[in-house]
Amino acid sequence: MIDLSIVIVSFNAHDDLERCLSSLHQAPPAASHEIIVVDNASTDDSVQTARRWRDVRVIESQTNRGFAAANNVGIRASSGRTVLLLNSDTIVPAGALDRLLAELDRHPDTAAVGPRLIDRDGRAELSFGSMIAPWTEFRQRRLMRGLGTGDPAVRRQVEAMTRQEQWPDWVSGACLLVRRADADAVGLLDERYFMYTEDVDFCAALRARGRRVLFTPAVEVVHLRGRSAAAAPEATRAAYLRSHLAFYRKHHPVLAPIVRLYHWLRPL
């Protein structure tokens, strides 16, 4: 069995996908690995871009099945003892994946690990957090808004938070390394989430089995986040609202009607 299966979901992301795959090939992991690209019925030349590399296995979906379902297709087609869920809008520096594997292997009680995600300018992203609930969402969104507006105090706070090893409830699915045995044990990702919150739900399932989730600042990966939202803001917002409500229906069913009403009233 190889050490690592890298699963990348692509949807009309030609430029991002080319950068991501280039970074993986310019400085490939020393660990034995495979790369699988699952394309969600792109209408650009994403598939042709992925096929430029002979070692990349490309799986073409006839429809856009969403992020969780496409990742599951890639996981089922893979064979590594660990699986890396990797966004197409990431750039992986030399040695990052080997260090991420080492961090996971260092903690046998840990099911999944996520690295410190940074933007092109080296500024930290808030890529981990507590279980989604009204109060934790309020705090997370306050920090995200501060990052978005460039608030110096928020940036300093997030910089400090992301310099410390953490055992959070979830780490971002933009770059999430999980043991195959743990992923299989929870039935992979929940496909009711088309896009967004599937990583939080997945980590919750892992923790429900008594396993831990690790955030490590010892590894950094570049994440050019927000590009899907910029390309199709209305569709992205609609997908987020559906996933957000689905999450509350599953994890906080008493609060789900309130969340639904909030989404309905918010545009007003």
C-alpha positions as a printed Julia matrix, in Angstrom:
268×3 Matrix{Float64}:
   0.0    0.0     0.0
   1.33   3.44   -0.89
   1.63   6.14    1.78
  -0.48   8.91    0.32
  -3.38   9.44   -2.06
  -3.9   13.07   -3.12
  -7.48  13.77   -4.18
  -8.22  17.05   -5.97
 -11.74  18.07   -7.0
 -11.88  20.42   -9.98
 -14.7   22.51  -11.43
 -13.86  25.07  -14.12
 -10.56  25.74  -12.37
  -8.03  25.46  -15.2
  -5.54  28.06  -13.92
  -5.78  26.99  -10.28
  -5.5   23.31  -11.15
  -2.42  23.91  -13.29
  -0.7   25.8   -10.47
  -1.62  23.13   -7.92
  -0.44  20.21  -10.05
   2.71  22.09  -11.04
   3.59  22.61   -7.38
   3.09  18.9    -6.67
   5.36  17.93   -9.57
   8.07  20.55   -9.09
   8.78  19.19   -5.61
   6.94  15.87   -5.24
   6.62  14.2    -1.83
   9.31  11.68   -0.97
   6.56   9.39    0.34
   5.02   6.98   -2.14
   1.95   8.66   -3.53
  -0.68   8.98   -6.25
  -2.64  11.97   -7.55
  -6.31  11.7    -8.51
  -8.24  14.58  -10.05
 -12.02  14.29  -10.0
 -13.53  16.74  -12.47
 -17.1   17.87  -11.8
 -18.21  18.29  -15.45
 -16.06  21.35  -16.13
 -16.76  23.29  -19.3
 -13.25  24.72  -19.53
 -10.12  22.69  -20.31
  -9.5   21.51  -16.74
  -9.51  17.86  -17.82
  -6.95  18.47  -20.57
  -4.82  20.39  -18.09
  -4.8   17.46  -15.64
  -4.01  14.95  -18.39
  -0.79  16.8   -19.21
   0.8   14.85  -16.36
   0.97  11.14  -17.15
   1.01  10.14  -13.48
  -2.26  11.96  -12.7
  -5.37   9.84  -12.81
  -8.36  11.84  -14.05
 -11.93  10.82  -13.27
 -14.54  12.72  -15.27
 -18.02  13.14  -13.83
 -20.87  13.69  -16.26
 -22.55  16.13  -13.84
 -21.42  18.5   -11.1
 -22.0   16.28   -8.08
 -20.63  18.74   -5.56
 -17.51  18.8    -3.43
 -18.28  16.06   -0.91
 -19.55  13.53   -3.47
 -16.63  14.16   -5.83
 -14.12  13.72   -3.01
 -15.77  10.41   -2.15
 -15.36   9.27   -5.76
 -11.65  10.06   -5.52
 -11.23   8.4    -2.12
 -12.91   5.2    -3.32
 -10.66   5.12   -6.38
  -7.5    5.61   -4.31
  -5.28   3.14   -2.51
  -3.09   5.07   -0.04
  -3.0    4.4     3.7
  -3.71   8.12    4.06
  -5.79  10.44    1.89
  -5.19  14.13    1.34
  -8.21  16.22    0.37
  -6.64  19.12   -1.51
  -8.35  22.1    -3.11
  -7.4   22.96   -6.66
  -6.71  26.54   -5.52
  -3.76  25.53   -3.34
  -0.02  25.65   -3.94
   1.99  23.03   -2.05
   5.57  24.0    -1.08
   8.43  21.54   -1.19
   8.42  19.1     1.73
   5.01  20.17    3.04
   3.23  16.87    2.48
   6.03  14.76    3.94
   5.96  16.94    7.07
   2.17  16.66    7.23
   2.44  12.87    7.06
   5.04  12.93    9.82
   2.74  15.01   12.03
  -0.09  12.51   11.55
   2.18   9.53   12.2
   3.47  11.22   15.37
  -0.02  11.01   16.91
  -1.57   7.51   16.63
  -4.79   8.71   18.3
  -5.29  11.37   15.61
  -7.5   10.75   12.57
  -6.89  13.94   10.6
  -4.47  16.85   10.43
  -4.59  20.21    8.69
  -1.71  22.62    7.99
  -1.45  26.37    8.45
  -3.06  27.89    5.37
  -1.69  31.2     4.11
  -2.49  33.48    1.2
  -0.09  34.46   -1.55
   1.36  37.19    0.69
   1.93  34.85    3.61
  -1.02  36.05    5.71
  -2.68  33.33    7.77
  -6.16  32.02    7.11
  -8.41  30.88    9.96
  -8.54  27.26    8.86
  -9.77  25.5    12.01
 -12.34  26.06   14.69
 -14.96  24.85   17.12
 -18.06  22.89   16.16
 -20.59  24.97   14.23
 -23.22  26.44   16.56
 -24.71  29.95   16.8
 -22.16  31.4    19.23
 -19.1   29.79   17.66
 -20.29  30.91   14.22
 -20.62  34.48   15.48
 -17.04  34.46   16.75
 -15.68  32.8    13.6
 -17.48  35.2    11.28
 -16.28  38.19   13.26
 -12.71  37.06   12.73
 -13.31  36.25    9.06
 -14.82  39.69    8.46
 -11.83  41.28   10.17
  -9.46  39.35    7.96
 -11.44  40.37    4.91
 -11.32  44.06    5.78
  -7.68  43.92    6.83
  -8.36  44.79   10.48
  -4.85  44.92   12.06
  -6.05  43.67   15.46
  -7.83  40.68   13.94
  -4.84  39.87   11.76
  -2.58  39.87   14.81
  -5.04  37.64   16.67
  -5.3   35.12   13.83
  -1.53  35.2    13.33
  -1.04  34.29   17.0
  -3.73  31.59   16.91
  -2.25  29.91   13.84
   1.26  29.82   15.28
   0.18  27.35   17.97
  -0.52  23.64   17.67
  -4.22  23.11   18.3
  -6.65  20.23   18.78
  -9.77  21.87   17.3
 -13.12  20.37   16.38
 -12.37  20.72   12.66
  -9.71  21.69   10.15
 -10.33  23.03    6.67
 -11.09  20.62    3.83
  -8.93  22.79    1.57
  -6.01  20.67    2.77
  -6.98  17.83    5.1
  -4.95  14.68    5.6
  -6.89  11.71    7.02
  -6.07   8.1     7.74
  -7.95   5.84    5.31
  -9.07   3.54    8.12
 -10.74   6.46    9.89
 -12.31   7.85    6.72
 -13.74   4.42    5.88
 -15.01   3.92    9.43
 -17.23   7.03    9.22
 -18.48   6.31    5.71
 -16.45   9.08    4.02
 -17.96  12.57    3.55
 -21.68  13.18    3.9
 -22.95  13.85    0.38
 -25.94  15.91    1.49
 -23.47  18.82    1.56
 -22.97  20.02   -2.01
 -20.4   22.62   -1.0
 -19.38  24.03    2.42
 -19.53  22.59    5.98
 -18.73  19.06    4.77
 -15.29  19.32    6.4
 -16.78  20.31    9.77
 -19.26  17.44    9.57
 -16.52  14.98    8.53
 -14.31  15.97   11.46
 -17.31  15.68   13.81
 -17.82  12.1    12.63
 -14.15  11.31   13.24
 -14.27  12.78   16.74
 -17.47  10.88   17.53
 -15.37   7.71   17.3
 -13.0    9.03   19.96
 -10.37  10.16   17.47
  -8.65  13.55   17.49
  -8.2   16.31   14.9
  -4.91  18.24   14.77
  -4.0   21.67   13.42
  -0.25  22.03   12.95
   1.63  25.28   12.3
   4.69  23.19   11.41
   3.39  22.9     7.82
   2.24  25.72    5.55
   0.26  25.49    2.31
  -0.78  28.42    0.14
  -4.54  28.76   -0.35
  -5.89  31.22   -2.91
  -9.3   31.15   -1.27
 -12.54  32.77   -2.36
 -12.08  32.21   -6.08
 -15.24  30.1    -6.52
 -17.29  32.76   -4.8
 -15.82  35.48   -6.99
 -16.55  33.52  -10.18
 -20.17  32.62   -9.32
 -21.27  34.57   -6.22
 -25.0   33.81   -6.38
 -24.56  30.08   -6.97
 -21.92  29.92   -4.26
 -24.15  31.7    -1.75
 -27.08  29.4    -2.57
 -24.88  26.33   -2.08
 -23.66  27.68    1.26
 -27.18  28.34    2.51
 -28.34  24.82    1.59
 -25.34  23.21    3.29
 -25.62  25.43    6.34
 -29.26  24.48    6.84
 -28.5   20.8     6.23
 -25.79  20.98    8.91
 -28.2   22.39   11.5
 -30.86  19.84   10.58
 -28.36  17.06   11.23
 -26.5   18.4    14.27
 -28.88  20.94   15.85
 -32.39  19.98   14.66
 -34.14  22.14   17.27
 -32.39  25.22   15.88
 -32.89  24.37   12.2
 -36.24  26.21   11.81
 -34.68  29.34   13.34
 -31.73  29.12   10.95
 -34.09  28.69    8.01
 -36.07  31.78    9.06
 -32.83  33.73    9.51
 -31.74  32.87    5.96
 -35.15  33.87    4.62
 -35.18  37.22    6.44
 -31.54  38.12    5.95
 -31.82  39.43    2.35
 -34.48  41.89    3.61
